[in-house]
Amino acid sequence: MSPSEVDQELSRAVVLYIGLGRASWPQSDGASVARELGADRAASLLPEIQALCREIGSVAVDWSVHTLDSAGHMARSEIQRRHPGLSEPALDALVWRFAYDWK
């Protein structure tokens, strides 16, 4: 499997896990990943997805200069720099979670 295929699968799994486009707020829904990608792939991908969620949550934000919106843009840029293979929807999902967690 090429790196782009792995990133496409991971990106899809991130969107499924967080629930972008189907949930009213960000989720931690491993069952959706398992339903769509199979239990074995989900078991393999969930630790990486959870690490991405922790990673975006740990991006340092200077709240004296950032609003929630600008912090989200900054966190997105940082995660995109660290993980250039993530799709736009996966980045959107991670930022949605970041913003929700910081509300």
DOFIDREN-103875 format. One line per 2 residues: number of its first residue (from 1); their letters; for each residue y negated, z, x of N, C-alpha, C, O. Coordinates in steps of 0.02 Angstrom, whole numbers. Layout:
N
NUM	a	Y:Z:X:Y:Z:X:Y:Z:X:Y:Z:X | ...
! end
This chain:
103
1	ms	59:0:43:0:0:0:-62:0:45:-68:41:90 | -108:-45:32:-169:-49:72:-216:8:54:-210:37:0
3	ps	-264:25:99:-312:78:83:-351:66:19:-366:113:-17 | -368:3:5:-407:-10:-56:-366:4:-119:-393:28:-168
5	ev	-301:-9:-117:-259:7:-174:-254:82:-184:-257:107:-240 | -247:119:-130:-243:192:-135:-309:219:-163:-308:263:-205
7	dq	-365:192:-140:-430:215:-164:-439:197:-238:-469:236:-276 | -415:140:-259:-420:121:-330:-380:170:-373:-403:191:-426
9	el	-321:187:-350:-280:234:-387:-312:303:-388:-314:336:-440 | -335:326:-330:-368:391:-327:-430:391:-371:-442:440:-407
11	sr	-469:338:-369:-529:334:-410:-512:339:-484:-544:375:-522 | -461:303:-505:-439:305:-575:-417:376:-593:-433:402:-647
13	av	-381:407:-548:-356:475:-560:-414:525:-565:-411:571:-606 | -466:516:-525:-525:561:-529:-557:556:-598:-572:606:-629
15	vl	-566:495:-622:-597:484:-688:-553:515:-743:-579:547:-788 | -488:505:-739:-442:534:-788:-444:610:-786:-448:642:-838
17	yi	-442:638:-727:-441:711:-718:-503:744:-746:-499:795:-780 | -561:715:-731:-624:744:-753:-639:726:-826:-674:763:-860
19	gl	-613:670:-849:-621:652:-919:-683:611:-934:-704:608:-992 | -711:580:-884:-771:539:-895:-757:484:-946:-708:447:-940
21	gr	-799:480:-998:-792:429:-1048:-749:449:-1108:-744:412:-1157 | -717:507:-1104:-675:528:-1161:-685:601:-1179:-670:620:-1236
23	as	-709:642:-1134:-719:713:-1149:-793:728:-1157:-836:692:-1132 | -808:782:-1193:-877:802:-1205:-907:838:-1145:-969:842:-1138
25	wp	-866:864:-1102:-888:898:-1041:-833:887:-989:-776:871:-1007 | -849:896:-925:-799:885:-872:-738:931:-881:-744:990:-897
27	qs	-680:902:-869:-616:936:-876:-583:945:-808:-608:921:-757 | -527:979:-809:-480:983:-753:-412:966:-784:-371:1011:-795
29	dg	-402:902:-798:-347:880:-841:-294:841:-802:-292:780:-802 | -251:880:-769:-196:849:-732:-147:814:-777:-115:766:-756
31	as	-141:837:-840:-94:805:-887:-114:733:-901:-70:690:-909 | -178:719:-904:-201:649:-915:-182:605:-857:-162:547:-866
33	va	-188:631:-797:-169:593:-738:-94:579:-740:-72:523:-727 | -54:629:-757:18:621:-761:38:570:-815:83:530:-804
35	re	5:573:-872:21:525:-927:7:453:-906:46:408:-921 | -48:443:-871:-68:375:-853:-34:349:-790:-17:290:-786
37	lg	-24:392:-740:1:370:-675:72:393:-659:101:374:-609 | 99:436:-702:166:463:-690:162:530:-656:115:545:-619
39	ad	212:571:-668:213:639:-643:214:642:-567:180:684:-537 | 252:598:-535:257:599:-462:191:581:-429:169:614:-382
41	ra	158:528:-454:94:508:-425:42:562:-438:1:577:-394 | 42:592:-498:-5:645:-515:4:703:-467:-45:730:-440
43	as	66:723:-455:80:779:-410:53:764:-340:30:810:-305 | 56:702:-320:31:682:-254:-45:679:-252:-75:698:-202
45	ll	-76:656:-307:-148:646:-308:-189:708:-326:-246:716:-305 | -160:753:-366:-198:811:-391:-229:853:-335:-286:874:-342
47	pe	-193:868:-281:-226:908:-228:-287:873:-199:-337:906:-183 | -284:808:-192:-341:770:-165:-399:770:-215:-457:776:-196
49	iq	-384:762:-279:-435:762:-331:-469:831:-333:-531:836:-336 | -430:883:-332:-457:951:-334:-499:965:-272:-550:999:-276
51	al	-478:938:-215:-518:946:-153:-584:910:-160:-636:935:-137 | -585:850:-190:-648:814:-202:-694:853:-248:-754:856:-236
53	cr	-666:883:-299:-706:924:-345:-737:984:-309:-795:1000:-319 | -697:1016:-267:-724:1073:-227:-776:1048:-178:-828:1081:-167
55	ei	-763:991:-148:-808:964:-97:-877:948:-126:-928:966:-97 | -879:915:-183:-944:899:-212:-979:963:-234:-1040:968:-231
57	gs	-940:1012:-256:-970:1075:-276:-998:1115:-218:-1040:1159:-228 | -975:1100:-158:-998:1137:-100:-1053:1101:-61:-1075:1126:-9
59	va	-1076:1044:-85:-1131:1009:-52:-1192:1055:-55:-1212:1078:-109 | -1222:1068:3:-1279:1114:7:-1340:1082:-26:-1359:1026:-11
61	vd	-1370:1120:-71:-1430:1096:-107:-1486:1146:-96:-1478:1207:-106 | -1543:1121:-76:-1603:1162:-71:-1637:1159:-139:-1675:1112:-153
63	ws	-1625:1208:-181:-1651:1208:-249:-1726:1217:-251:-1756:1211:-305 | -1757:1233:-195:-1830:1238:-195:-1863:1169:-194:-1922:1163:-209
65	vh	-1824:1118:-176:-1852:1050:-174:-1815:1002:-222:-1841:947:-235 | -1757:1021:-246:-1718:976:-290:-1717:1000:-362:-1714:1059:-376
67	tl	-1719:951:-406:-1703:963:-476:-1628:950:-483:-1595:929:-436 | -1600:964:-541:-1529:950:-553:-1515:876:-544:-1464:857:-515
69	ds	-1560:834:-568:-1552:762:-563:-1554:739:-490:-1510:701:-468 | -1604:761:-452:-1608:739:-382:-1552:768:-340:-1528:736:-293
71	ag	-1529:829:-357:-1472:858:-322:-1409:817:-335:-1369:807:-290 | -1401:794:-397:-1344:751:-413:-1344:687:-373:-1292:665:-348
73	hm	-1403:657:-366:-1409:595:-326:-1392:610:-252:-1358:571:-219 | -1416:666:-227:-1403:685:-158:-1328:698:-148:-1299:675:-99
75	ar	-1297:734:-194:-1226:749:-188:-1184:685:-192:-1136:677:-155 | -1204:640:-236:-1169:576:-242:-1173:537:-176:-1122:511:-152
77	se	-1232:534:-147:-1240:499:-83:-1196:529:-29:-1166:493:11 | -1194:595:-28:-1154:629:23:-1079:616:13:-1044:602:61
79	iq	-1055:620:-48:-984:607:-62:-967:534:-49:-914:518:-24 | -1012:490:-67:-1001:418:-55:-997:404:20:-958:362:43
81	rr	-1039:439:59:-1037:431:132:-970:456:160:-940:424:203 | -948:513:135:-886:543:160:-823:506:135:-772:505:169
83	hp	-828:477:76:-770:444:43:-790:375:18:-796:365:-43 | -802:328:63:-829:262:42:-782:222:-2:-804:173:-33
85	gl	-719:240:-7:-672:203:-48:-673:222:-122:-639:190:-162 | -710:274:-140:-713:294:-211:-754:244:-251:-805:219:-228
87	se	-730:229:-310:-765:182:-355:-828:214:-384:-837:275:-381 | -870:172:-412:-930:197:-446:-912:244:-504:-943:297:-510
89	pa	-863:227:-547:-845:274:-600:-819:341:-573:-833:393:-602 | -782:340:-518:-759:403:-489:-818:445:-464:-819:505:-473
91	ld	-866:412:-432:-926:448:-409:-965:474:-469:-990:531:-468 | -970:434:-522:-1004:456:-583:-970:519:-611:-1004:566:-631
93	al	-903:518:-612:-866:576:-638:-879:638:-596:-890:692:-623 | -877:630:-531:-889:688:-487:-959:716:-495:-969:776:-495
95	vw	-1009:671:-501:-1078:695:-511:-1086:727:-579:-1123:776:-586 | -1053:701:-629:-1055:732:-696:-1029:804:-691:-1059:850:-719
97	rf	-974:812:-656:-946:879:-647:-994:924:-607:-1006:981:-626 | -1022:897:-554:-1070:934:-512:-1129:958:-554:-1147:1017:-552
99	ay	-1158:913:-593:-1216:930:-634:-1197:982:-688:-1235:1029:-700 | -1140:973:-719:-1118:1020:-770:-1108:1089:-741:-1127:1140:-771
101	dw	-1077:1092:-683:-1064:1156:-650:-1128:1192:-629:-1129:1253:-626 | -1181:1154:-614:-1244:1184:-592:-1293:1197:-648:-1346:1225:-637
103	k	-1276:1177:-710:-1321:1188:-766:-1337:1261:-774:-1375:1280:-820
! end
